[in-house]
């Protein structure tokens, strides 16, 4: 079950007032107190950064998803960059990239240069964005894990300023972590608060409060099956990293992490593997990009968790079918609630599938991981139903996407049944996203044979309202193909031959509509758009509904 309720006016006003209160003298008094002269422990960052971004920092340039700024030109008081670049700079995630490509002696001056600029602007002045609780949570994790890069200076005034800012940030988190949006932001905030208590002198008394807050955050932000409430694989990946960094902070103090923390990491890693393809990289769901398999493997190794991919994530909403070398992942849930996340996608009942290390059917993906140079209209278009491999009715989204980026009415309920037999696996699912507007329920059946060589599917439009007199309604079933797949249509126009880079041939046939090959795009792991193609089955449904069938068969 889903919903379409966003933040109420009262919620928005309360959030705005809470942020405005940060600038009051009362909040400034709350942040006063002793600050540490040193850290009593320095946790390790078990994850490797981005080499390309790290090398750019060595050259004096901060880069992120197509944006670049000279370090000497960075002005935190007058930011002229995108929200994504803001989060990259303000969270200090770039410290991981820098430490991955250089030594402490060479990296410290670069880290100090950016740190001094941040302290000059935000060290004493409490302002929105920079002092958001989730950004402070990430900042504490990165400052403490990469302390050698930012605290190597012999300038005692500078070192004191860093530690003073760290202490004030921890006090700020103590009062604001439970007010940030549930999901990844709240997890980040509490991870930072607990880490500060672990590595700063005198922080132990607050640790119990922090652990209670983290437990609440996990209960509210992570489903029982291990998926985050935003339903984003990219958010899932970052949440796993944040929680693992927190566990490393306990290790730095030679303390055992709480059982609920390790349990959450185990569940979340299992769910994360469930949305990975045969190349071990992430599938493209809810704005996420196809994070490469080597990155995923390094993260999993950093967690120390050994587990199998989750096949059924009923709450998180992803179903995984695998046989032979074939992996198919289907989105079998409503989009995330509008009040939990902005940037969700209308992708219900879409699927992706791969053959070994090569992806065949994909979603365009990357709405929240695309290169900053792409037009805003294009990145927003990546969130639409048409940008996913599923049925589109009357060229409209199964869940409305408002001009402000939030999700509106649409899919509320998804019915799902899964069957496992010796002959293969089968999923039957339907959603109500088109019931209100067009009077049809979309039902999709997908079956994978026991050897993975056959993927059979059927899409049905079933009347949901007998009282309406409906005119014929156009539909299109789209199968976006990976850019590396070669397509050759057959002479009868009802089939196509697909060739993977490994030389495997897949035959595609359909019945119940006209087949065409159209242009498409795919956002790759670097956020860049690559030209691709898509198979499109189109037609019109009469008032009584319609059904069409299709087949992917591996011939070689």
Secondary structure, DSSP 8 states (H G I E B T S, - for coil): --------HHHHHHHHHHHHGGGSHHHHHHT-S---SSBS------S---HHHHHHHHTTEEEETTEEEEGGG--GGG--S-HHHHHHHHTTTHHHHHHTTS-HHHHHHHHHHHHHHHIIIIIS---TTTT-HHHHHHHHHHHHHTHHHHS--S-HHHHHHHHHHHHHHHHHHHHHGGGS-TTHHHHHHHHHHHHHHHHBTT-GGGHHHHHHHHHHHHHHHB-TTS-BTT--HHHHHHHHHHHHHHHHHHHHTT----HHHHHHHHHHHHHHHHTB-TTS-B---TT-----HHHHHHHHHHHT------SEETTTTEEEEEETTEEEEEE-S----TTT-SS----TT-EEEEETTEEEEE----TTTS-TTS-HHHHHHTTSGGGSSSEEETTB-SS-B-TTS-B-S----EEEEEEEETTEEEEEEEE-TTHHHHSEEEEEEEEEETTS-EEEEEEEEEE--TTS----EEEEEEEEE-TT-EEEE-TTSSEEEEE-TT--EEEEEEESSEEEEEEEEEE-TTS-EEEEEEEEEEEEE-TT-EEEEEEEEE--
